[in-house]
Each structure stands twice: as structure tokens, then as C-alpha cells.
């Protein structure tokens, strides 16, 4: 029975282990100091010369010129992203909606710590990340407690403001260095978060990042470094139609959406950068309803007449779309398109193979310059029933072009939309400044994700993405899941949100999800519009849990229970779920077994009991259910006999169960 670590693993340690697997011979030990007794303190290390020999002469060292993108504090930002954390997430049932059943999450807390906590459980499981981080306009307040602040002396030393003799290199009154520090703070905020975010993306996952002109250049460089230039999917320019800036210069009325894939090839294979056409979806939906009416007294011809009239009545449909006015015997929407060779020059001989009429068996008229497709393709179209013939061979056949083949369009590099949905939120009674545009978010959800995917926003703000996911699920009868992460930043007392009664940004975002969800539920009751609220907190375990050897004997009685006061069994459950890799959205049921409360998670994947005085009867009943994981409190056994027999009980009834205690 092993003990849970109750902390994340250091990413630096994981990278160290991976390197050791590849090149075990380059690892060594070095003396880094001496203890109070004069004994050497030895730490692990890598022999750089040996590593260089293993990978060739491509190692760049010292002052050798190279291309690099750096800033003061970058190394610390890397170290910070690699550090382990013992923080956890505590459930907030009273704030949640449909807590037991929902698969959506809203997490209150600093997103850097939350991203670390999610590393194991959601590693490679997120299909899309869509964030709207601070733009660094000079008015942003970075409320994230990352301890990035570099002291003035250290900053001056790192940035080279003084030479080796202490001479001033730049005049501070010219504002050169203030501009550098201005970008530095933003880079130190965004860099470790994007490093951690990459680990969460699935192999075919994608990240979208909103940005304006202030940091777009730095953002693109950071993304190229973290995700790789080869995974750049391009940048969408969003024309907001609301110019800003100095009227005497060039008016800025656009922002950017930067797109990067975890693996470009894998992403394009699963999602070829297309999105569904709105009109196509409407046409197919209408055709389905009309076709369903066919029966006694209502023929296919009647359905086609009704459908054609409906298509022609739609003011937003183009002339091309209004040509889609036929429904075939299978309910497919189609139109006929020419199969003639489109170029002025004559087609090759293979494009002149005769096409026989299926009824008369006689050749149909050939286009003057040949068919559009070679004979092999024509044969394939014929076998699939995608060629339309006339009543006899006198009519030249056309290609049966299905609407289903043309229901997607490429993602445009330029989006024309108005500004953010401030008015939409004001209508909800949530006066939020510059929220994301709902329609843009929804289009990207529909374009880049499947019906069961998980979508993350760790700068949740007004929770626009949560509403977009719910509305996309409504449109496609889907079960996408969202994870919103937002630091509980206090609303300024002079802000409209504060006057509306909201104390924090989280309160406003959560309320937006409730109100949007309630409206969706009225239209479609089976959409998951709930969300499980979790709050970032320090570990549930006392310090003695992590440093048992440093605990003095006189304090042992005070630490008989290694769990902090005020922590509930649900708190312990979620920290155990995080370590065991059980999704935080998993269904949780509480059941009584031999008088003890046992959590059944993910339909029995995990069974956990944190009660005291647990008897062999309870242990045996849990073992007989053969869960993949079973978790107990180390101090929860009723007596020494139960503890002694614990392993034997599981070996007898469920030897494959992973047993853990805390």
C-alpha cells in the first residue's frame, strides 16, 4: 500500500529522467558545498563535454553568435514553469450548477498554479485552448503572484544598463529601459503559462490567442519558440470596425488571433482548417424536416416543391445557394453542375470516354472539349450514383453535387466583426469590459473541435468561451466540455461590475454561465449547461506529510493526523483524483459501505474512503468491487489488525487494484 505524493512532479525532474534514458553515460555527480560537519554535499549533474560528444558538434556555447530571443528573467520563468507544486483544488458545491452530473469545470485561482496541477490529469487531453491574455496596453494589472519582479539592481545587471566599470550605458530619462522592462514583465507572465499549456494539448490540438499591436510581435516569437515554427497555422486579423489610437496617424481598428498546433500535420489531418457554413447547416436541417413528411398524400415531388419555395424565400441566401433546391430519394440536398472540361484547350483522350444512359444504353452527348474528369473518376462517380441523367440519351449528364460535400468553408485570414460583446453582457446585467466576441468563439469551437472534445480557457474573464461551447453543443447535439480558469481578481469599487453587485471577476463569469445556460436549457433541455466550481488552495496535508524526517518528537502528538483542520473528505478526494489522473469532471457518487462513506468516481474507476475506524468489512466490500484505484486515510483503519490484513484482503479479492493511502 503506497502513499500518495500529494504534489505534482517537477517537470525539470521529468526532463532529467528522459535525458538519462537517452544518454546514461553523460550523468555524473558533483560537489556543490559542505554541510556543518564538513561532509561534501553531492548533487547530480550532466557532463556537458560528454553530451556534446554524443550529439555531435551542434552545441553552441559561450559567446558564440546565434539567433536567440531573450529578456531579463527568462531563465527564472523557465525554472518557475518546471517547479513542482503541492497546491490542490477544493470543490465549491454551493457555487456549482448540476455538480454531480456536469462535465464542465470552472476553476478559481492563479492560472500558473492551476496549469501545473492539471499537468498529469489532462496531459495531452485538451483539443483546443483559446485565451485572451492581458494585451499589455499600459493599463493592464498583472494580478498574478508569480514573483517575477526582478529588483532594479538585478534588472540593471541582467539587461546590461551598466558596463563592467559601472558606467551608464543608457539615459533613463530617454525611457529606453522603461520600455524594455515594460515588455519584460509581460513576457515573464505569458512565457511559463504557454510552456505548461503546450503539455495539455492533444497531438492534434490547437491553441488560439487573442492579441493586439502592443505584444503581437513578442507573442509570435514566444509561440514559435514553445510550439515550433513548423506548427504555426497562421494569424487571423480581426477587423473590429472601431478605430482607436492617435487620429493624426494610422487608425488601428484590428486585433489578431494567433493559431499554433501541437503538431501541425496531426491537426490538419483531423481538422483541415475549415468551418461549417451557416446557410448549409440551415438548408440541410430544413431538407431533413421536409423529407420526413413524405408518406401517404405527400410525395418526394411535394417535398421538393415546398423546399424550393423555402430556399427562394431566404433573404440571406446567395444565388448559388438558392440553386440547392432539390432533395433526392435519400433526403440529400443536391444540384446539378456541369461536367464539361473547364479549360479552353481540349482535354486529354482519357476525358472523352463515352457515358451510356442507364435506361436506353445509348451514349450521351459528349462535351465539346471533353469531360471534367478522367475515365477512372467518371466510373467512380457513376458507381456512387453521383451522375444525373436525363430521360434519355439526348440530354448531356451533369454531376450530382451534394450539399454535404460543400458544407464547409476555409477559415478566413481576415474576420469582419464589430467589437466585443459588451452589449450582450449588459443585457444579462453583467457590465463586463471588452469581453471576447461570442460568435467568433463559437465558430472556432465548431471549426476546430469534435463533439466530445475538451476546451480550455485559462484567462476566462467573462466566460465567453463557456457560453460558446454550450451553444455549439446545442447546435450539434454534442458533449464538448469546457474548463474555465480565472484568478479571483477583486472588482474595483468604481467599476460597473462592482456596482452591479459582483465582488470578483469570478463571480461575474460564473453568473454569465448560469444565465446563458438557463436560456439554452429552455431551447434544448439535454445540453450540459452545468459547471463544477473548484478553488485553488494550499495542500490538504500538513508539512509533516512532506517532511516526516524533520518533525521533532515533541510535536508528534499534535500531528497525529497529517491532514489540515477544516479539510473535508471531498477536498481529499479531488487531490487524490489529480494525482491518479482521474478527470476532475468525472461523475462522483457517495455510497454507504458497512456504515462508512465511500466515493464512487467515474463509475467505479476510483473508490475512496476517508472515514475513521474503517473495518475489515468495509475494506473487503471495496476490494470485491475491483476498482482500478482504492484510496484510504493512513490513520483511518480501525485498529492494527485491519491495517495488517489490508494488503492480504486486496490480494485475495482484487490484486490488480492500485492501493494508495494519505
SESE-713758 format. One line per 2 residues: number of its first residue (from 1); for each residue y, x, z of C-alpha. Coordinates in steps of 0.2 Angstrom, whole numbers. Layout:
<atoms>
NUM	Y/X/Z | ...
</atoms>
This chain:
<atoms>
1	0/0/0 | 15/9/-6
3	33/7/0 | 47/1/-12
5	60/14/-16 | 74/0/-15
7	86/11/-25 | 87/15/-44
9	81/31/-51 | 93/44/-56
11	95/45/-75 | 98/64/-73
13	81/65/-65 | 73/55/-79
15	80/66/-92 | 75/81/-82
17	57/75/-82 | 57/71/-101
19	63/88/-105 | 50/96/-93
21	36/86/-103 | 43/94/-119
23	46/112/-113 | 37/115/-96
25	39/134/-98 | 58/134/-98
27	59/127/-80 | 62/139/-65
29	69/139/-48 | 85/147/-42
31	93/151/-25 | 109/141/-23
33	113/146/-5 | 106/149/13
35	103/137/27 | 108/140/45
37	93/150/48 | 96/162/34
39	82/155/23 | 86/153/5
41	89/135/-2 | 80/134/-18
43	83/121/-32 | 75/118/-49
45	83/124/-64 | 82/127/-83
47	81/144/-91 | 94/142/-105
49	88/158/-114 | 70/151/-115
51	76/134/-120 | 87/142/-134
53	71/151/-140 | 61/135/-140
55	73/125/-151 | 80/139/-162
57	97/147/-164 | 106/130/-165
59	113/131/-147 | 132/133/-146
61	138/141/-130 | 154/149/-123
63	170/148/-133 | 161/147/-150
65	171/134/-161 | 163/117/-163
67	168/99/-166 | 170/90/-149
69	178/75/-141 | 183/78/-123
71	195/74/-110 | 198/78/-92
73	185/70/-81 | 172/68/-95
75	159/78/-86 | 161/68/-70
77	160/52/-80 | 143/58/-86
79	137/63/-69 | 143/46/-62
81	133/36/-75 | 117/46/-71
83	118/44/-52 | 106/33/-43
85	112/18/-33 | 104/8/-18
87	115/-7/-21 | 107/-23/-24
89	111/-41/-30 | 111/-56/-17
91	109/-74/-23 | 123/-86/-20
93	114/-103/-22 | 129/-114/-17
95	139/-107/-32 | 125/-109/-44
97	120/-123/-56 | 102/-128/-58
99	97/-112/-48 | 78/-114/-48
101	76/-118/-66 | 91/-109/-76
103	88/-93/-85 | 106/-89/-86
105	115/-76/-74 | 132/-74/-68
107	134/-58/-58 | 150/-54/-47
109	153/-36/-45 | 159/-19/-52
111	150/-18/-69 | 146/0/-67
113	135/-3/-52 | 128/-18/-60
115	123/-9/-76 | 114/4/-65
117	105/-10/-56 | 99/-18/-72
119	93/-2/-80 | 74/-4/-75
121	73/-23/-76 | 82/-25/-93
123	79/-9/-101 | 78/-12/-120
125	78/-31/-117 | 96/-36/-122
127	98/-41/-140 | 117/-42/-140
129	131/-35/-129 | 148/-42/-133
131	163/-36/-122 | 181/-37/-121
133	186/-22/-110 | 204/-19/-105
135	215/-14/-120 | 225/-1/-110
137	241/-9/-116 | 250/-1/-101
139	249/-17/-92 | 231/-17/-88
141	225/-14/-70 | 209/-5/-69
143	202/-13/-53 | 185/-3/-55
145	182/8/-40 | 174/22/-49
147	183/36/-40 | 188/43/-57
149	205/48/-51 | 207/67/-54
151	220/75/-42 | 236/81/-50
153	231/99/-47 | 214/97/-54
155	220/87/-69 | 233/101/-72
157	219/114/-71 | 207/105/-82
159	220/100/-95 | 227/117/-97
161	245/112/-92 | 247/129/-85
163	242/146/-91 | 232/159/-81
165	248/165/-74 | 254/148/-68
167	267/147/-82 | 271/129/-88
169	264/125/-105 | 272/108/-107
171	288/100/-101 | 283/85/-91
173	300/77/-95 | 294/75/-113
175	280/64/-107 | 266/74/-116
177	255/75/-102 | 258/57/-96
179	251/51/-112 | 236/61/-111
181	232/55/-93 | 235/38/-99
183	221/39/-111 | 210/49/-99
185	210/35/-86 | 204/23/-99
187	191/34/-107 | 184/38/-89
189	182/20/-86 | 174/15/-103
191	163/30/-106 | 149/29/-92
193	148/10/-94 | 144/12/-113
195	131/25/-109 | 122/13/-97
197	124/-1/-109 | 115/8/-123
199	99/9/-112 | 99/-10/-110
201	99/-14/-129 | 83/-18/-138
203	78/-6/-153 | 86/-19/-165
205	100/-23/-153 | 119/-23/-156
207	135/-21/-146 | 152/-28/-151
209	168/-23/-143 | 185/-31/-145
211	200/-18/-145 | 217/-17/-151
213	228/-2/-158 | 230/6/-141
215	212/13/-139 | 203/9/-156
217	203/27/-161 | 196/33/-145
219	184/19/-144 | 176/23/-161
221	174/41/-156 | 166/37/-140
223	154/24/-148 | 150/37/-162
225	145/50/-148 | 135/37/-137
227	126/27/-151 | 127/40/-165
229	137/39/-181 | 122/33/-191
231	122/17/-181 | 140/12/-185
233	139/-6/-193 | 157/-6/-196
235	173/-13/-189 | 179/-31/-191
237	198/-34/-192 | 203/-49/-183
239	220/-56/-190 | 226/-67/-176
241	242/-73/-186 | 253/-70/-171
243	263/-54/-174 | 268/-43/-160
245	277/-27/-157 | 294/-20/-162
247	302/-31/-176 | 311/-17/-183
249	294/-8/-188 | 277/-14/-194
251	272/-30/-186 | 255/-29/-178
253	245/-45/-179 | 227/-40/-179
255	214/-33/-167 | 197/-25/-170
257	179/-29/-166 | 169/-13/-167
259	150/-15/-170 | 136/-2/-167
261	117/-4/-167 | 105/4/-155
263	95/8/-171 | 104/3/-187
265	88/2/-198 | 79/-9/-185
267	94/-20/-183 | 96/-23/-202
269	78/-26/-204 | 79/-40/-191
271	96/-46/-195 | 104/-42/-212
273	122/-44/-206 | 123/-62/-212
275	128/-78/-203 | 123/-96/-207
277	136/-106/-217 | 143/-121/-208
279	143/-133/-223 | 125/-128/-227
281	119/-132/-210 | 128/-149/-211
283	120/-153/-228 | 103/-149/-223
285	105/-159/-207 | 111/-174/-217
287	97/-172/-230 | 84/-172/-216
289	91/-189/-209 | 92/-197/-226
291	74/-191/-231 | 67/-198/-215
293	72/-216/-220 | 60/-215/-236
295	47/-229/-235 | 45/-247/-240
297	60/-253/-249 | 69/-236/-248
299	64/-223/-261 | 67/-205/-265
301	80/-211/-278 | 89/-222/-265
303	89/-206/-253 | 97/-196/-267
305	110/-209/-271 | 115/-210/-253
307	115/-191/-251 | 125/-188/-266
309	139/-200/-261 | 139/-192/-244
311	141/-175/-251 | 155/-180/-263
313	164/-188/-248 | 166/-172/-238
315	184/-166/-239 | 179/-148/-234
317	165/-145/-246 | 169/-135/-262
319	165/-140/-279 | 150/-128/-278
321	143/-136/-263 | 145/-153/-270
323	133/-148/-283 | 120/-148/-270
325	116/-167/-271 | 98/-168/-274
327	83/-170/-262 | 65/-166/-269
329	49/-174/-263 | 48/-162/-249
331	65/-166/-242 | 73/-149/-248
333	90/-149/-254 | 92/-141/-271
335	102/-139/-288 | 98/-133/-305
337	105/-116/-310 | 104/-108/-327
339	90/-96/-330 | 99/-88/-346
341	102/-69/-347 | 119/-67/-340
343	125/-52/-350 | 132/-51/-367
345	119/-39/-373 | 101/-45/-377
347	88/-44/-364 | 73/-33/-365
349	57/-40/-374 | 49/-45/-357
351	63/-58/-354 | 58/-68/-370
353	40/-74/-364 | 39/-92/-369
355	39/-105/-355 | 27/-120/-358
357	31/-138/-352 | 19/-143/-339
359	16/-160/-347 | 17/-158/-366
361	10/-140/-365 | 23/-135/-379
363	35/-121/-377 | 53/-125/-370
365	69/-118/-379 | 72/-100/-375
367	90/-95/-370 | 98/-85/-385
369	98/-68/-376 | 83/-71/-365
371	78/-77/-348 | 87/-71/-332
373	71/-64/-325 | 56/-54/-332
375	39/-62/-335 | 32/-57/-318
377	46/-66/-309 | 46/-81/-320
379	27/-83/-316 | 31/-82/-298
381	44/-95/-299 | 33/-106/-308
383	19/-105/-296 | 31/-109/-282
385	37/-124/-291 | 55/-117/-292
387	57/-121/-311 | 64/-138/-316
389	58/-145/-332 | 65/-160/-342
391	55/-175/-348 | 48/-165/-362
393	49/-148/-370 | 66/-152/-379
395	76/-148/-363 | 79/-130/-358
397	72/-127/-340 | 83/-122/-325
399	80/-113/-309 | 77/-124/-294
401	89/-116/-282 | 86/-122/-264
403	100/-123/-252 | 88/-115/-239
405	90/-99/-250 | 109/-99/-249
407	112/-105/-231 | 118/-88/-225
409	134/-78/-230 | 138/-60/-226
411	148/-56/-211 | 166/-53/-217
413	176/-37/-213 | 191/-47/-210
415	192/-63/-199 | 206/-75/-201
417	209/-85/-185 | 223/-90/-173
419	225/-81/-157 | 214/-83/-141
421	209/-100/-135 | 222/-102/-121
423	225/-120/-126 | 206/-124/-125
425	205/-117/-107 | 222/-125/-102
427	214/-142/-107 | 200/-138/-94
429	213/-135/-81 | 209/-116/-81
431	225/-107/-87 | 217/-90/-92
433	227/-77/-101 | 221/-71/-118
435	203/-76/-117 | 190/-72/-131
437	190/-84/-146 | 176/-96/-144
439	172/-99/-162 | 171/-80/-166
441	159/-78/-151 | 148/-92/-157
443	147/-86/-174 | 142/-69/-169
445	129/-76/-157 | 122/-87/-171
447	123/-72/-184 | 116/-58/-173
449	103/-66/-161 | 87/-76/-161
451	84/-92/-152 | 76/-83/-137
453	87/-68/-135 | 96/-61/-120
455	115/-59/-122 | 126/-48/-110
457	145/-48/-107 | 149/-36/-93
459	168/-39/-95 | 165/-58/-93
461	183/-63/-89 | 185/-82/-93
463	166/-83/-98 | 169/-87/-116
465	153/-79/-122 | 143/-90/-109
467	150/-106/-117 | 147/-99/-135
469	129/-96/-130 | 127/-113/-124
471	135/-121/-139 | 124/-110/-151
473	109/-116/-141 | 115/-134/-143
475	117/-131/-162 | 100/-123/-165
477	90/-131/-151 | 87/-114/-144
479	84/-105/-127 | 96/-90/-128
481	100/-83/-111 | 117/-75/-105
483	121/-63/-92 | 139/-63/-87
485	146/-48/-76 | 164/-49/-68
487	172/-40/-54 | 179/-52/-42
489	197/-47/-45 | 209/-57/-35
491	221/-68/-44 | 239/-63/-42
493	249/-76/-31 | 261/-78/-45
495	248/-81/-59 | 244/-98/-66
497	226/-96/-61 | 231/-94/-43
499	242/-109/-44 | 228/-119/-51
501	218/-115/-36 | 207/-100/-41
503	206/-86/-29 | 197/-74/-40
505	193/-71/-59 | 175/-75/-55
507	179/-92/-48 | 189/-97/-64
509	175/-90/-75 | 161/-99/-66
511	171/-115/-66 | 173/-114/-85
513	154/-113/-87 | 152/-128/-76
515	164/-138/-86 | 159/-133/-103
517	141/-135/-98 | 144/-153/-92
519	152/-158/-109 | 137/-150/-118
521	125/-159/-107 | 132/-176/-112
523	129/-172/-130 | 112/-164/-128
525	103/-165/-112 | 90/-152/-114
527	102/-137/-116 | 101/-124/-102
529	119/-125/-95 | 115/-119/-78
531	118/-101/-71 | 111/-92/-56
533	125/-83/-47 | 121/-66/-39
535	133/-55/-30 | 133/-36/-29
537	131/-29/-12 | 125/-14/-2
539	106/-11/0 | 97/-24/11
541	90/-9/20 | 97/1/34
543	100/20/32 | 84/24/41
545	74/17/27 | 80/30/15
547	81/45/28 | 67/42/41
549	66/60/45 | 84/61/50
551	83/47/63 | 84/53/81
553	70/47/93 | 83/38/105
555	88/27/90 | 71/21/85
557	71/6/96 | 87/0/89
559	79/2/71 | 63/-6/74
561	67/-17/59 | 74/-7/45
563	82/-22/37 | 101/-25/39
565	106/-40/50 | 111/-56/41
567	100/-52/25 | 89/-67/20
569	71/-67/13 | 79/-72/-4
571	90/-56/-3 | 75/-45/-1
573	66/-54/-15 | 79/-50/-28
575	80/-32/-23 | 61/-31/-25
577	62/-40/-42 | 74/-27/-48
579	63/-13/-43 | 47/-21/-50
581	56/-25/-67 | 54/-44/-64
583	68/-53/-74 | 81/-60/-62
585	81/-76/-72 | 63/-79/-68
587	58/-96/-60 | 56/-95/-41
589	46/-107/-31 | 44/-107/-12
591	27/-112/-5 | 19/-113/11
593	3/-102/13 | -6/-103/30
595	11/-108/38 | 21/-94/30
597	34/-95/16 | 29/-86/0
599	39/-84/-15 | 30/-88/-31
601	40/-79/-45 | 38/-81/-64
603	23/-92/-62 | 13/-81/-50
605	18/-64/-58 | 25/-59/-41
607	21/-66/-24 | 31/-61/-9
609	31/-65/9 | 44/-58/21
611	40/-68/36 | 34/-60/53
613	17/-62/61 | 8/-63/44
615	-10/-66/47 | -26/-61/38
617	-27/-79/32 | -10/-78/23
619	-15/-60/15 | -32/-67/9
621	-24/-83/2 | -11/-72/-8
623	-24/-60/-14 | -35/-74/-20
625	-21/-79/-32 | -22/-62/-41
627	-4/-59/-44 | 2/-44/-53
629	13/-39/-39 | 12/-43/-20
631	26/-38/-8 | 27/-39/11
633	38/-33/25 | 30/-17/33
635	34/-24/50 | 28/-42/46
637	10/-40/50 | 4/-50/65
639	-5/-35/73 | -13/-18/69
641	-29/-27/64 | -21/-36/49
643	-12/-20/44 | -28/-10/44
645	-38/-24/34 | -24/-27/22
647	-30/-14/8 | -48/-20/10
649	-43/-38/8 | -35/-34/-9
651	-48/-23/-15 | -61/-37/-12
653	-51/-51/-20 | -38/-43/-32
655	-40/-25/-34 | -28/-24/-49
657	-13/-31/-39 | 1/-19/-36
659	4/-20/-17 | 21/-15/-10
661	30/-16/7 | 48/-13/13
</atoms>
